[in-house]
Structure formats: C-alpha cells, structure tokens
Amino acid sequence: MRSLTGLMILVLALGTMSCKKSDMPANTSTGINQKGIAKGRVTDSKGNPIANVRVVIENTVLYASYVYATTNNEGYYSTTVPNGSWKPSVQIERQFAGVNYKFDLCVDNADPFAGTEGGTRNFVWKLSGACPEGNGYFGGNVLLYTEPGSEFNASDVELTLTPEGPLVDGAIGQPIVGQTIDVGGGEDGIPDVPLGKYKITAVNKNTHKPLEIRLRNTGNYGSSITTVFNSGFTGVTTYQIVVQVQ
C-alpha cells in the first residue's frame, strides 16, 4: 500500500513539473516555431542585443490590427498571436550629432506567417546593404548636384568620404572612394553609404584635379566639407547628403 501511495505521489509531482514547464515563456533562442507564438531576436550588426525595442506584429489582412512585443536585455521577444496572417517589423530611433534618425531593421525572413503555426523572425540593425523585397538600401545616398552648363558631367566626379569618428551605431567606418553613378530619380551620387559624419572631398577623375565643394546652395566652396545625413521628409527612414562642386 505504501509503495502504491508513493508511486501516485511521484506521478503527481512529475505531472505538476510538466505543467509548469509548458507555461514557461517560449524559447526564443531556437528557430523552432511554436503555434500561436511570434518570437525572435533583435541585434546590431555585431550581434549585440538591442534591448527595450518594440516589435510591431501586423495582421496582413485586417486593417490596423496589431500585436506588440518588447525585447528583453538579451534582445529576445516573444508574444502570443491569434489566428490570422502576421508580419513583424522593427523600427528604432537614435540621435547622432544632434540629428534624430529612424531606422527600419532588417528581418531574416520577410514572409508573413500564420498564427496557427507561429513564426520566428530575427532582426538586425544594418547600416548598408539591400533591403528585403527590393525596397532600396539601408545606407544613405551622397548625391551630387551639378549646375546646368557645367564644364564637366557628374560621372566625371570622384568623391572621397572619410568618416569623422564612429558611425551612428558606434562601429568604426571605412573611407569610401567612388565615382558618382545614377542612383535613380534622375540623380547621380554614391548609394548605400553607412550613416555617420563624413569629411567629403572631390576630384575630376579625368584630370585628377581637386574640385571645390559645398553643400548644395549652402555656404562657400572649399577644399572639403564635413557633414552628416539629413532627411527632408518627416517620418522617412531614407537619408541623404547633397553636395555641389566647381
């Protein structure tokens, strides 16, 4: 009788432990999807976690229907989602050199997922590279404006961009030397430049002659300018520097 009683107590104890385990938060450190769970991790380009970031999980069918989650100190997030089609996104805000920036983070899988199946979506803060679904680049554009009737074409100009201090995410940037190209919209420049503060110089690549430079229609020409990226539209996450040479 005592053996039977002891066995029953052991079975009940194991059953209780099993229930507690199933009630624990989802294991976001694995790529295994869990039904009814949206989860993942948010990191910077070096793999460091980004804490206290809001993840917006949007229903792709119902208008203005959202679920939200917040990353913990290790960058993980996890929340329940009802039935339906869901697509997470992450946007962060940072201030750099007195300018406020918004960044759309790069997701490892841009496809929606069904709430019945659950989904794991990880995000990385990238300063350059192509955006998913062909939506441009994570970097900004350094654009070149040339006056009508100028003695040289934009394609004749080579720009050198030298970072002044760390980039907006704290990483150490590298100098960029490039000929201006067509970046779309009838504009020429260097696309996909990581956001930071840059010293910019210009030369005529045909004659190797240094050119004087300034921000477009701003100030006097000089041998170089040092500036940061700006956006002309509130809420837009694409940024640019527009220079003018002579």
N, C-alpha and C positions, 0 to 999 in steps of 0.2 A: 504493500500500500504506500509506504514511504517512497519507494522507487517510482511509482506511478505519479505521486504528487510532485516529486522533484522534476520528473520529465515534463509535466504540464507547466510548471513554473519556468523551466528553461525555454519551452516553445513560446510561451507568452512574452518572455524577455526578448527573444530573437525577433518576434513579430513587432514588438514596440520599437526596437532599434531600426527595423526595416522601414517603418512608417516615418520615423524622424529623418532618415536618410533621404527618402523621397520628397520630403518637404524642404530640403536644403536648396539654396539658390542654385541655378543652373551652372554647370561647369563651363564657363566661357573660355577657358584656356584650351579647349579642344575644338576641332572643326566639325564635330558630330552634331547635326541638327536635332532639336528636341521639339516635339509637337507643341504648338501654341507658344513658343518662346522665340523672341528676337534677341540676339546676343552678338557679341564681338568685342573688338579691342580698338582703341584709338591711340596712335603713337606719332611721334615726329619722324623725320627722315632717318634718324639714327636708331630708331626702335625704342626710344624712351617713351614711357607712358605719358599721356596728357590727361590729367585729372579734371573733374568737375566740368566736363563738356556735355552739353545737351545733345542727345541724338534724337532727331525728328524722324519718326516712322510713319510714313504717309500711306493712306489707303489709295490705291491707284484707280479705284472705281468710284468710291463715294467722295464727293467734293468736300473739301475742308474737314476731312476726318483723319485725326492724328492720334498716335500714341507716342509718349515721350519716355526717354530713359536718360540717366546721368552716369558718366563714367566714375569709377572709384579711383583710389590712389594709384592702382596699378594699370589704370586705363581701360578696365573692363566695364562693360554694361550688359544688363540682362533685364528683360521685362516680358510680361505676357502680352500676347496679341490674340484677338478673337479671329473667327473665320474671316476669310477675305484675302485680297491680294495686297501685299505690303512692300514698301520700298524705303529703306532708311537713308538718311543723309546727315551730314555733319558740316556745320559752318562755325568757324571760330573768329574771334576779333582780337586783334593785337594792336598796340600802339608802338610806333617806331619813328624816332627822330621827329616827334611832335605830330605825326600823322596817324590817324586811325585807319586800320586796314581790316577788311573782312576776307577770309579765305575759305573756299569750298574744298573740303578734304577729299582725297582720292580713295574710292572704295575698291576693294579687290574683286567684287562681283556686282556689276550694275543691274543685274536682272532682278525683277520682283520675285517674291516667294509667297507661297500660300501659308496662311496662318495655321491651317491644319497640319502642315508639315514642319513649320518653324524654319528659321534661317539664321545663318551665321554670316555677318558682314563686318569685315575689318576695315579700318580707315587709317590712311597715312597722310600727314601734312607734307605735301610736296611743293617745292618752290619752282620746279621746272618739270617739263615732260608733257606729253599729250594727255588731255583729259579724256575720260571714258566717253563713249558714244560720239566721238568726233567733235566735242564742244571746245575746240581751241586748245590752249596750253595753260598750265598752271603758272608759268612765268609771265612777266610783263613785256611790253614792246618798247623799244627805244626807237622812236620814229624820227626821220629826217625830213625837214621841210626845206625845199629849195625855191627861191624866187623865180617867177616866170622870166625867161630870157637869161637865166644864169649861164655862165661860161662853161659849166660842167653839169653832167647829169648826176642824179642821186646814186646811180650804180657805179660812179667813179669814186665815191667817197668810202673810205675805210675808217671805222670808228674803233677806238680802244676804250674799254670800260674797265676801270681799276677800282675794286671795292675799297671803300674807306671804312675800315672796321668790320665787325661781324655782319652777316646778313640778318634779315628780320627774325629768323628763327634761332639766331645765336651761332649758326655754323660759319665756318671760315670760307669766304667766297674766293673764286679764282678769276684772274683777269680774262676778259673776253675781247678778242680782236676779230672783227668781221666786216666784210663788205655788206653794204645795205642791199636788201632784196625786197621784192614785192611781198608784203605781209597781208595783202587783201584790202579791199575797200579803196583801192587806188592810192595806197600809201606805201612808202618804202621805209625800211628800217631793219633792225635786228630783233627777231622774235624770241619769245620764251627765255627772257633774262630773269634769273632769280632776284626777288625783290631785296633791295638793300640801298645803301648810299654809295654812289659811284662818282669818281672823277672821270670825265669824258674828254677825250681829245679826238681830232680828226685830221686825216691827210688825204690828199688826192692820190689815189693808188697808181695813177698813170705817171704822174710826175714826181711822186714821193714828197711833194711839197706840203708842209703843215698848213692847215686851214684854221682860220679863226672861227670860234664857236660861241654860241649863246643859247639860252632857252628861247623858243620861238617868240619873237616880238617882245622880248623882255631884256632890259638892260643893255650893256655894251658888249661888243665882241671882245674875246680874249683868247689866250692860247689854250684854255681849258675851262670847264665848268664842273662844279661839284654839286650834286643834287640828289633828290630821292624821287620815287614814283608818286604819281597822283592820279586821281580819277575825277573826271568831270561830271560823273553821274552818281547821285546818292543811291546807296544800296548795291551798286555794281561791284563785282569782285574781280574785274579786269583793270589793270593799271598801266600807265604809260608815262614816258618822258619824251617830249618833243623838242628837238634841237634844230638849230639853224646855223649854217656855215657860210663863209665867204672866203 
